[in-house]
């Protein structure tokens, strides 16, 4: 997975880059088919905002998070992305034998 990191009104330090890379390992662990990730870190007055666009096979996933601390905003972003990636993965590969009957039961009259 290729991660493009961009900063708006913030200096991207090595610590921020390493933190984002380590957190994205969680997303990569759950879903291997992430092609590209574009992460934008920005500052708006007091609030820090982290947003990301993920390109996966046949879809794009977007999430953002706003918090007073940049590291907390990144954590919130990763939580949202992880949930969305897992949901996409479940939609793409439905499990067989999930307990849902394939034919509707006929009603007796």
KOLLUMFI-188060 format. One record per atom (N, C-alpha, C, CB): residue number from 1; x, z, y. Coordinates in nm, 3 decimals, padded with zeros to 5 digits. Glycine has a CB too. Layout:
N
+-----+---------+---------+---------+
! num !       x !       z !       y !
+-----+---------+---------+---------+
! NUM !       X !       Z !       Y !
...
+-----+---------+---------+---------+
***
This chain:
109
+-----+---------+---------+---------+
! num !       x !       z !       y !
+-----+---------+---------+---------+
!   1 !  00.085 !  00.000 ! -00.117 !
!   1 !  00.000 !  00.000 !  00.000 !
!   1 !  00.090 !  00.000 !  00.123 !
!   1 ! -00.097 !  00.122 !  00.000 !
!   2 !  00.056 ! -00.087 !  00.215 !
!   2 !  00.129 ! -00.097 !  00.340 !
!   2 !  00.051 ! -00.021 !  00.448 !
!   2 !  00.152 ! -00.246 !  00.381 !
!   3 !  00.117 !  00.072 !  00.516 !
!   3 !  00.053 !  00.152 !  00.621 !
!   3 !  00.112 !  00.113 !  00.755 !
!   3 !  00.071 !  00.305 !  00.594 !
!   4 !  00.025 !  00.064 !  00.845 !
!   4 !  00.065 !  00.034 !  00.982 !
!   4 !  00.017 !  00.148 !  01.069 !
!   4 !  00.006 ! -00.104 !  01.031 !
!   5 !  00.108 !  00.212 !  01.139 !
!   5 !  00.074 !  00.328 !  01.222 !
!   5 !  00.094 !  00.292 !  01.368 !
!   5 !  00.161 !  00.451 !  01.184 !
!   6 ! -00.011 !  00.316 !  01.449 !
!   6 ! -00.009 !  00.284 !  01.591 !
!   6 ! -00.047 !  00.408 !  01.670 !
!   6 ! -00.104 !  00.167 !  01.623 !
!   7 !  00.016 !  00.429 !  01.783 !
!   7 ! -00.017 !  00.542 !  01.869 !
!   7 ! -00.062 !  00.496 !  02.006 !
!   7 !  00.103 !  00.635 !  01.881 !
!   8 ! -00.171 !  00.553 !  02.055 !
!   8 ! -00.221 !  00.526 !  02.190 !
!   8 ! -00.209 !  00.655 !  02.270 !
!   8 ! -00.370 !  00.474 !  02.187 !
!   9 ! -00.129 !  00.651 !  02.374 !
!   9 ! -00.106 !  00.765 !  02.462 !
!   9 ! -00.043 !  00.882 !  02.386 !
!   9 ! -00.237 !  00.809 !  02.526 !
!  10 !  00.032 !  00.852 !  02.281 !
!  10 !  00.100 !  00.955 !  02.204 !
!  10 !  00.229 !  00.896 !  02.148 !
!  10 !  00.009 !  01.011 !  02.089 !
!  11 !  00.333 !  00.977 !  02.143 !
!  11 !  00.458 !  00.933 !  02.085 !
!  11 !  00.455 !  00.962 !  01.935 !
!  11 !  00.580 !  01.004 !  02.153 !
!  12 !  00.480 !  00.860 !  01.856 !
!  12 !  00.478 !  00.876 !  01.711 !
!  12 !  00.614 !  00.929 !  01.664 !
!  12 !  00.445 !  00.741 !  01.641 !
!  13 !  00.616 !  01.055 !  01.626 !
!  13 !  00.739 !  01.116 !  01.578 !
!  13 !  00.754 !  01.093 !  01.429 !
!  13 !  00.740 !  01.267 !  01.610 !
!  14 !  00.873 !  01.119 !  01.379 !
!  14 !  00.897 !  01.106 !  01.235 !
!  14 !  00.811 !  01.205 !  01.156 !
!  14 !  01.046 !  01.128 !  01.204 !
!  15 !  00.786 !  01.322 !  01.213 !
!  15 !  00.702 !  01.422 !  01.146 !
!  15 !  00.559 !  01.370 !  01.128 !
!  15 !  00.702 !  01.554 !  01.225 !
!  16 !  00.504 !  01.305 !  01.231 !
!  16 !  00.369 !  01.249 !  01.221 !
!  16 !  00.366 !  01.136 !  01.119 !
!  16 !  00.321 !  01.197 !  01.358 !
!  17 !  00.467 !  01.051 !  01.119 !
!  17 !  00.472 !  00.941 !  01.022 !
!  17 !  00.479 !  00.994 !  00.879 !
!  17 !  00.592 !  00.850 !  01.051 !
!  18 !  00.564 !  01.092 !  00.857 !
!  18 !  00.577 !  01.150 !  00.723 !
!  18 !  00.448 !  01.218 !  00.679 !
!  18 !  00.692 !  01.250 !  00.719 !
!  19 !  00.380 !  01.285 !  00.773 !
!  19 !  00.255 !  01.354 !  00.741 !
!  19 !  00.147 !  01.253 !  00.701 !
!  19 !  00.208 !  01.438 !  00.861 !
!  20 !  00.135 !  01.145 !  00.775 !
!  20 !  00.037 !  01.042 !  00.743 !
!  20 !  00.069 !  00.978 !  00.608 !
!  20 !  00.032 !  00.934 !  00.854 !
!  21 !  00.195 !  00.947 !  00.584 !
!  21 !  00.235 !  00.887 !  00.456 !
!  21 !  00.204 !  00.979 !  00.340 !
!  21 !  00.384 !  00.853 !  00.457 !
!  22 !  00.234 !  01.109 !  00.355 !
!  22 !  00.208 !  01.203 !  00.245 !
!  22 !  00.059 !  01.220 !  00.220 !
!  22 !  00.272 !  01.339 !  00.276 !
!  23 ! -00.022 !  01.215 !  00.324 !
!  23 ! -00.167 !  01.230 !  00.307 !
!  23 ! -00.229 !  01.105 !  00.244 !
!  23 ! -00.234 !  01.260 !  00.441 !
!  24 ! -00.176 !  00.988 !  00.275 !
!  24 ! -00.230 !  00.864 !  00.218 !
!  24 ! -00.197 !  00.850 !  00.070 !
!  24 ! -00.177 !  00.744 !  00.293 !
!  25 ! -00.101 !  00.928 !  00.021 !
!  25 ! -00.074 !  00.929 ! -00.123 !
!  25 ! -00.196 !  00.977 ! -00.200 !
!  25 !  00.047 !  01.018 ! -00.154 !
!  26 ! -00.275 !  01.065 ! -00.140 !
!  26 ! -00.399 !  01.114 ! -00.203 !
!  26 ! -00.499 !  01.001 ! -00.223 !
!  26 ! -00.462 !  01.226 ! -00.117 !
!  27 ! -00.513 !  00.916 ! -00.122 !
!  27 ! -00.605 !  00.802 ! -00.133 !
!  27 ! -00.552 !  00.704 ! -00.237 !
!  27 ! -00.623 !  00.732 !  00.005 !
!  28 ! -00.422 !  00.678 ! -00.234 !
!  28 ! -00.362 !  00.584 ! -00.330 !
!  28 ! -00.371 !  00.637 ! -00.473 !
!  28 ! -00.215 !  00.558 ! -00.292 !
!  29 ! -00.369 !  00.767 ! -00.489 !
!  29 ! -00.380 !  00.826 ! -00.622 !
!  29 ! -00.517 !  00.802 ! -00.683 !
!  29 ! -00.351 !  00.975 ! -00.617 !
!  30 ! -00.622 !  00.801 ! -00.599 !
!  30 ! -00.759 !  00.781 ! -00.648 !
!  30 ! -00.795 !  00.635 ! -00.665 !
!  30 ! -00.856 !  00.846 ! -00.555 !
!  31 ! -00.732 !  00.546 ! -00.589 !
!  31 ! -00.769 !  00.405 ! -00.593 !
!  31 ! -00.645 !  00.321 ! -00.568 !
!  31 ! -00.881 !  00.372 ! -00.488 !
!  32 ! -00.608 !  00.239 ! -00.665 !
!  32 ! -00.482 !  00.163 ! -00.657 !
!  32 ! -00.492 !  00.033 ! -00.579 !
!  32 ! -00.434 !  00.133 ! -00.795 !
!  33 ! -00.612 ! -00.016 ! -00.553 !
!  33 ! -00.630 ! -00.150 ! -00.498 !
!  33 ! -00.641 ! -00.154 ! -00.346 !
!  33 ! -00.750 ! -00.212 ! -00.557 !
!  34 ! -00.581 ! -00.059 ! -00.277 !
!  34 ! -00.576 ! -00.064 ! -00.131 !
!  34 ! -00.463 ! -00.157 ! -00.091 !
!  34 ! -00.556 !  00.080 ! -00.069 !
!  35 ! -00.498 ! -00.262 ! -00.018 !
!  35 ! -00.400 ! -00.364 !  00.019 !
!  35 ! -00.325 ! -00.324 !  00.146 !
!  35 ! -00.468 ! -00.499 !  00.038 !
!  36 ! -00.400 ! -00.284 !  00.247 !
!  36 ! -00.343 ! -00.259 !  00.378 !
!  36 ! -00.417 ! -00.144 !  00.444 !
!  36 ! -00.347 ! -00.386 !  00.466 !
!  37 ! -00.346 ! -00.061 !  00.518 !
!  37 ! -00.407 !  00.048 !  00.594 !
!  37 ! -00.353 !  00.043 !  00.736 !
!  37 ! -00.379 !  00.187 !  00.528 !
!  38 ! -00.444 !  00.041 !  00.833 !
!  38 ! -00.405 !  00.044 !  00.974 !
!  38 ! -00.457 !  00.174 !  01.032 !
!  38 ! -00.460 ! -00.081 !  01.053 !
!  39 ! -00.365 !  00.261 !  01.072 !
!  39 ! -00.399 !  00.394 !  01.124 !
!  39 ! -00.367 !  00.396 !  01.272 !
!  39 ! -00.322 !  00.506 !  01.049 !
!  40 ! -00.464 !  00.443 !  01.352 !
!  40 ! -00.446 !  00.454 !  01.497 !
!  40 ! -00.462 !  00.601 !  01.535 !
!  40 ! -00.548 !  00.364 !  01.575 !
!  41 ! -00.359 !  00.657 !  01.595 !
!  41 ! -00.362 !  00.794 !  01.646 !
!  41 ! -00.368 !  00.786 !  01.798 !
!  41 ! -00.237 !  00.876 !  01.597 !
!  42 ! -00.465 !  00.855 !  01.858 !
!  42 ! -00.479 !  00.847 !  02.003 !
!  42 ! -00.516 !  00.983 !  02.060 !
!  42 ! -00.583 !  00.743 !  02.041 !
!  43 ! -00.492 !  00.997 !  02.190 !
!  43 ! -00.523 !  01.120 !  02.262 !
!  43 ! -00.623 !  01.086 !  02.371 !
!  43 ! -00.394 !  01.186 !  02.321 !
!  44 ! -00.734 !  01.160 !  02.375 !
!  44 ! -00.837 !  01.144 !  02.479 !
!  44 ! -00.862 !  01.280 !  02.542 !
!  44 ! -00.970 !  01.083 !  02.420 !
!  45 ! -00.801 !  01.305 !  02.655 !
!  45 ! -00.807 !  01.434 !  02.724 !
!  45 ! -00.761 !  01.545 !  02.629 !
!  45 ! -00.950 !  01.462 !  02.776 !
!  46 ! -00.850 !  01.632 !  02.586 !
!  46 ! -00.813 !  01.744 !  02.500 !
!  46 ! -00.816 !  01.704 !  02.353 !
!  46 ! -00.907 !  01.862 !  02.524 !
!  47 ! -00.905 !  01.615 !  02.318 !
!  47 ! -00.925 !  01.578 !  02.178 !
!  47 ! -00.824 !  01.475 !  02.130 !
!  47 ! -01.065 !  01.526 !  02.157 !
!  48 ! -00.784 !  01.494 !  02.005 !
!  48 ! -00.699 !  01.397 !  01.938 !
!  48 ! -00.784 !  01.320 !  01.838 !
!  48 ! -00.578 !  01.466 !  01.867 !
!  49 ! -00.763 !  01.190 !  01.828 !
!  49 ! -00.845 !  01.106 !  01.741 !
!  49 ! -00.756 !  01.032 !  01.644 !
!  49 ! -00.930 !  01.008 !  01.824 !
!  50 ! -00.798 !  01.032 !  01.518 !
!  50 ! -00.731 !  00.956 !  01.414 !
!  50 ! -00.834 !  00.863 !  01.352 !
!  50 ! -00.665 !  01.049 !  01.305 !
!  51 ! -00.803 !  00.735 !  01.344 !
!  51 ! -00.893 !  00.639 !  01.282 !
!  51 ! -00.814 !  00.544 !  01.195 !
!  51 ! -00.974 !  00.562 !  01.389 !
!  52 ! -00.881 !  00.491 !  01.093 !
!  52 ! -00.812 !  00.405 !  00.999 !
!  52 ! -00.904 !  00.295 !  00.949 !
!  52 ! -00.757 !  00.485 !  00.881 !
!  53 ! -00.846 !  00.178 !  00.928 !
!  53 ! -00.911 !  00.065 !  00.863 !
!  53 ! -00.836 !  00.038 !  00.734 !
!  53 ! -00.914 ! -00.063 !  00.956 !
!  54 ! -00.906 !  00.045 !  00.622 !
!  54 ! -00.847 !  00.014 !  00.493 !
!  54 ! -00.899 ! -00.120 !  00.447 !
!  54 ! -00.877 !  00.124 !  00.389 !
!  55 ! -00.811 ! -00.203 !  00.398 !
!  55 ! -00.851 ! -00.330 !  00.338 !
!  55 ! -00.831 ! -00.316 !  00.188 !
!  55 ! -00.770 ! -00.452 !  00.396 !
!  56 ! -00.942 ! -00.324 !  00.114 !
!  56 ! -00.938 ! -00.317 ! -00.031 !
!  56 ! -00.988 ! -00.450 ! -00.085 !
!  56 ! -01.023 ! -00.198 ! -00.085 !
!  57 ! -00.986 ! -00.466 ! -00.215 !
!  57 ! -01.030 ! -00.592 ! -00.275 !
!  57 ! -01.174 ! -00.622 ! -00.237 !
!  57 ! -01.015 ! -00.586 ! -00.427 !
!  58 ! -01.195 ! -00.716 ! -00.148 !
!  58 ! -01.328 ! -00.761 ! -00.114 !
!  58 ! -01.405 ! -00.677 ! -00.015 !
!  58 ! -01.406 ! -00.770 ! -00.235 !
!  59 ! -01.344 ! -00.575 !  00.045 !
!  59 ! -01.417 ! -00.491 !  00.140 !
!  59 ! -01.320 ! -00.430 !  00.241 !
!  59 ! -01.495 ! -00.380 !  00.066 !
!  60 ! -01.378 ! -00.380 !  00.350 !
!  60 ! -01.303 ! -00.305 !  00.449 !
!  60 ! -01.370 ! -00.170 !  00.466 !
!  60 ! -01.294 ! -00.382 !  00.585 !
!  61 ! -01.291 ! -00.066 !  00.475 !
!  61 ! -01.341 !  00.070 !  00.489 !
!  61 ! -01.286 !  00.127 !  00.619 !
!  61 ! -01.301 !  00.160 !  00.365 !
!  62 ! -01.375 !  00.187 !  00.700 !
!  62 ! -01.335 !  00.245 !  00.828 !
!  62 ! -01.376 !  00.391 !  00.832 !
!  62 ! -01.399 !  00.167 !  00.946 !
!  63 ! -01.292 !  00.474 !  00.890 !
!  63 ! -01.325 !  00.615 !  00.912 !
!  63 ! -01.249 !  00.662 !  01.035 !
!  63 ! -01.289 !  00.703 !  00.787 !
!  64 ! -01.305 !  00.763 !  01.101 !
!  64 ! -01.236 !  00.825 !  01.213 !
!  64 ! -01.267 !  00.973 !  01.216 !
!  64 ! -01.276 !  00.759 !  01.346 !
!  65 ! -01.181 !  01.047 !  01.286 !
!  65 ! -01.197 !  01.191 !  01.295 !
!  65 ! -01.142 !  01.236 !  01.430 !
!  65 ! -01.126 !  01.264 !  01.178 !
!  66 ! -01.212 !  01.329 !  01.494 !
!  66 ! -01.170 !  01.382 !  01.624 !
!  66 ! -01.158 !  01.533 !  01.612 !
!  66 ! -01.272 !  01.344 !  01.737 !
!  67 ! -01.046 !  01.587 !  01.663 !
!  67 ! -01.024 !  01.731 !  01.658 !
!  67 ! -00.928 !  01.767 !  01.771 !
!  67 ! -00.966 !  01.776 !  01.518 !
!  68 ! -00.915 !  01.896 !  01.802 !
!  68 ! -00.824 !  01.939 !  01.907 !
!  68 ! -00.678 !  01.934 !  01.863 !
!  68 ! -00.859 !  02.079 !  01.952 !
!  69 ! -00.654 !  01.936 !  01.731 !
!  69 ! -00.520 !  01.930 !  01.676 !
!  69 ! -00.502 !  01.798 !  01.601 !
!  69 ! -00.493 !  02.051 !  01.582 !
!  70 ! -00.392 !  01.728 !  01.621 !
!  70 ! -00.372 !  01.597 !  01.559 !
!  70 ! -00.363 !  01.608 !  01.407 !
!  70 ! -00.245 !  01.532 !  01.614 !
!  71 ! -00.298 !  01.713 !  01.358 !
!  71 ! -00.285 !  01.727 !  01.214 !
!  71 ! -00.420 !  01.754 !  01.148 !
!  71 ! -00.187 !  01.840 !  01.180 !
!  72 ! -00.506 !  01.831 !  01.216 !
!  72 ! -00.641 !  01.854 !  01.165 !
!  72 ! -00.724 !  01.726 !  01.169 !
!  72 ! -00.712 !  01.965 !  01.246 !
!  73 ! -00.704 !  01.644 !  01.271 !
!  73 ! -00.774 !  01.515 !  01.280 !
!  73 ! -00.731 !  01.423 !  01.166 !
!  73 ! -00.748 !  01.447 !  01.416 !
!  74 ! -00.603 !  01.424 !  01.132 !
!  74 ! -00.554 !  01.343 !  01.020 !
!  74 ! -00.612 !  01.394 !  00.889 !
!  74 ! -00.400 !  01.344 !  01.015 !
!  75 ! -00.618 !  01.526 !  00.873 !
!  75 ! -00.677 !  01.584 !  00.751 !
!  75 ! -00.823 !  01.542 !  00.737 !
!  75 ! -00.666 !  01.737 !  00.753 !
!  76 ! -00.899 !  01.549 !  00.846 !
!  76 ! -01.039 !  01.509 !  00.843 !
!  76 ! -01.054 !  01.361 !  00.811 !
!  76 ! -01.106 !  01.540 !  00.975 !
!  77 ! -00.965 !  01.279 !  00.866 !
!  77 ! -00.967 !  01.136 !  00.839 !
!  77 ! -00.943 !  01.109 !  00.691 !
!  77 ! -00.862 !  01.064 !  00.924 !
!  78 ! -00.846 !  01.173 !  00.633 !
!  78 ! -00.814 !  01.152 !  00.492 !
!  78 ! -00.929 !  01.198 !  00.403 !
!  78 ! -00.684 !  01.226 !  00.453 !
!  79 ! -00.994 !  01.309 !  00.439 !
!  79 ! -01.111 !  01.355 !  00.361 !
!  79 ! -01.221 !  01.249 !  00.362 !
!  79 ! -01.165 !  01.487 !  00.418 !
!  80 ! -01.250 !  01.193 !  00.479 !
!  80 ! -01.354 !  01.090 !  00.489 !
!  80 ! -01.316 !  00.965 !  00.412 !
!  80 ! -01.380 !  01.056 !  00.635 !
!  81 ! -01.193 !  00.921 !  00.427 !
!  81 ! -01.147 !  00.801 !  00.356 !
!  81 ! -01.151 !  00.821 !  00.206 !
!  81 ! -01.006 !  00.763 !  00.400 !
!  82 ! -01.112 !  00.939 !  00.161 !
!  82 ! -01.111 !  00.966 !  00.018 !
!  82 ! -01.252 !  00.960 ! -00.040 !
!  82 ! -01.048 !  01.104 ! -00.011 !
!  83 ! -01.349 !  01.018 !  00.031 !
!  83 ! -01.488 !  01.011 ! -00.014 !
!  83 ! -01.538 !  00.868 ! -00.017 !
!  83 ! -01.579 !  01.096 !  00.077 !
!  84 ! -01.507 !  00.790 !  00.086 !
!  84 ! -01.553 !  00.651 !  00.092 !
!  84 ! -01.488 !  00.566 ! -00.016 !
!  84 ! -01.525 !  00.591 !  00.229 !
!  85 ! -01.361 !  00.588 ! -00.043 !
!  85 ! -01.291 !  00.511 ! -00.146 !
!  85 ! -01.348 !  00.544 ! -00.284 !
!  85 ! -01.140 !  00.540 ! -00.142 !
!  86 ! -01.374 !  00.672 ! -00.310 !
!  86 ! -01.433 !  00.711 ! -00.438 !
!  86 ! -01.573 !  00.651 ! -00.454 !
!  86 ! -01.440 !  00.864 ! -00.451 !
!  87 ! -01.651 !  00.649 ! -00.346 !
!  87 ! -01.784 !  00.589 ! -00.350 !
!  87 ! -01.774 !  00.439 ! -00.377 !
!  87 ! -01.859 !  00.616 ! -00.219 !
!  88 ! -01.681 !  00.372 ! -00.312 !
!  88 ! -01.661 !  00.229 ! -00.335 !
!  88 ! -01.618 !  00.203 ! -00.478 !
!  88 ! -01.555 !  00.173 ! -00.237 !
!  89 ! -01.532 !  00.288 ! -00.530 !
!  89 ! -01.484 !  00.273 ! -00.667 !
!  89 ! -01.597 !  00.290 ! -00.767 !
!  89 ! -01.373 !  00.374 ! -00.696 !
!  90 ! -01.687 !  00.385 ! -00.743 !
!  90 ! -01.801 !  00.407 ! -00.832 !
!  90 ! -01.899 !  00.289 ! -00.826 !
!  90 ! -01.873 !  00.538 ! -00.795 !
!  91 ! -01.920 !  00.234 ! -00.708 !
!  91 ! -02.009 !  00.118 ! -00.694 !
!  91 ! -01.952 ! -00.003 ! -00.766 !
!  91 ! -02.032 !  00.085 ! -00.545 !
!  92 ! -01.822 ! -00.021 ! -00.753 !
!  92 ! -01.758 ! -00.139 ! -00.809 !
!  92 ! -01.753 ! -00.133 ! -00.962 !
!  92 ! -01.617 ! -00.153 ! -00.753 !
!  93 ! -01.731 ! -00.016 ! -01.018 !
!  93 ! -01.717 !  00.000 ! -01.162 !
!  93 ! -01.817 !  00.103 ! -01.214 !
!  93 ! -01.574 !  00.042 ! -01.198 !
!  94 ! -01.944 !  00.065 ! -01.229 !
!  94 ! -02.040 !  00.163 ! -01.282 !
!  94 ! -02.007 !  00.194 ! -01.427 !
!  94 ! -02.185 !  00.110 ! -01.269 !
!  95 ! -02.023 !  00.318 ! -01.464 !
!  95 ! -01.990 !  00.362 ! -01.598 !
!  95 ! -02.103 !  00.330 ! -01.694 !
!  95 ! -01.958 !  00.512 ! -01.600 !
!  96 ! -02.068 !  00.292 ! -01.813 !
!  96 ! -02.168 !  00.270 ! -01.916 !
!  96 ! -02.206 !  00.405 ! -01.975 !
!  96 ! -02.114 !  00.173 ! -02.026 !
!  97 ! -02.330 !  00.415 ! -02.022 !
!  97 ! -02.376 !  00.539 ! -02.082 !
!  97 ! -02.395 !  00.649 ! -01.981 !
!  97 ! -02.279 !  00.585 ! -02.187 !
!  98 ! -02.443 !  00.615 ! -01.863 !
!  98 ! -02.459 !  00.715 ! -01.758 !
!  98 ! -02.588 !  00.794 ! -01.774 !
!  98 ! -02.456 !  00.649 ! -01.622 !
!  99 ! -02.665 !  00.766 ! -01.878 !
!  99 ! -02.787 !  00.842 ! -01.901 !
!  99 ! -02.910 !  00.778 ! -01.841 !
!  99 ! -02.773 !  00.979 ! -01.847 !
! 100 ! -02.896 !  00.668 ! -01.773 !
! 100 ! -03.010 !  00.599 ! -01.712 !
! 100 ! -03.061 !  00.497 ! -01.813 !
! 100 ! -02.970 !  00.529 ! -01.575 !
! 101 ! -03.187 !  00.503 ! -01.849 !
! 101 ! -03.239 !  00.406 ! -01.946 !
! 101 ! -03.239 !  00.266 ! -01.888 !
! 101 ! -03.381 !  00.444 ! -01.991 !
! 102 ! -03.206 !  00.168 ! -01.974 !
! 102 ! -03.198 !  00.031 ! -01.927 !
! 102 ! -03.336 ! -00.033 ! -01.915 !
! 102 ! -03.110 ! -00.050 ! -02.019 !
! 103 ! -03.431 !  00.006 ! -02.000 !
! 103 ! -03.567 ! -00.049 ! -01.993 !
! 103 ! -03.661 !  00.061 ! -01.949 !
! 103 ! -03.612 ! -00.109 ! -02.131 !
! 104 ! -03.754 !  00.028 ! -01.862 !
! 104 ! -03.850 !  00.130 ! -01.817 !
! 104 ! -03.945 !  00.167 ! -01.930 !
! 104 ! -03.930 !  00.081 ! -01.694 !
! 105 ! -03.982 !  00.294 ! -01.933 !
! 105 ! -04.075 !  00.340 ! -02.035 !
! 105 ! -04.215 !  00.289 ! -02.003 !
! 105 ! -04.075 !  00.495 ! -02.045 !
! 106 ! -04.287 !  00.249 ! -02.105 !
! 106 ! -04.423 !  00.199 ! -02.082 !
! 106 ! -04.519 !  00.318 ! -02.069 !
! 106 ! -04.468 !  00.104 ! -02.197 !
! 107 ! -04.609 !  00.307 ! -01.974 !
! 107 ! -04.705 !  00.416 ! -01.954 !
! 107 ! -04.827 !  00.393 ! -02.043 !
! 107 ! -04.746 !  00.426 ! -01.803 !
! 108 ! -04.873 !  00.501 ! -02.100 !
! 108 ! -04.990 !  00.492 ! -02.188 !
! 108 ! -05.116 !  00.513 ! -02.105 !
! 108 ! -04.981 !  00.598 ! -02.303 !
! 109 ! -05.220 !  00.427 ! -02.130 !
! 109 ! -05.344 !  00.439 ! -02.055 !
! 109 ! -05.457 !  00.476 ! -02.143 !
! 109 ! -05.376 !  00.314 ! -01.983 !
+-----+---------+---------+---------+
***
